[in-house]
Amino acid sequence: MKKVLGCIRRACADYRLIDPGDRIALGVSGGKDSVLLMHAMRLYRYFSPVPFTFCAVHLQLGFPGTDP
């Protein structure tokens, strides 16, 4: 997890991805990658130099015969 958090911190610092007060919507599919990102962003809020909030979003498209 430290490696993932380090990559998030570095990307946010290098590219100014998050501005103070931003509200971020994370698309969560339920797969390992999106769940990891959601957990990492929750942890990143505690030591981020920039205050932000986020919420997880999952869309059920309603296609017949699919099981998300």
HELIX and SHEET records of a PDB file:
HELIX    1   1 LYS A    2  TYR A   15  1                                  14    
HELIX    2   2 LYS A   32  PHE A   47  1                                  16    
SHEET    1   A 2 ASP A  22  GLY A  27  0                                        
SHEET    2   A 2 PHE A  52  VAL A  57  1                                        
END                                                                             
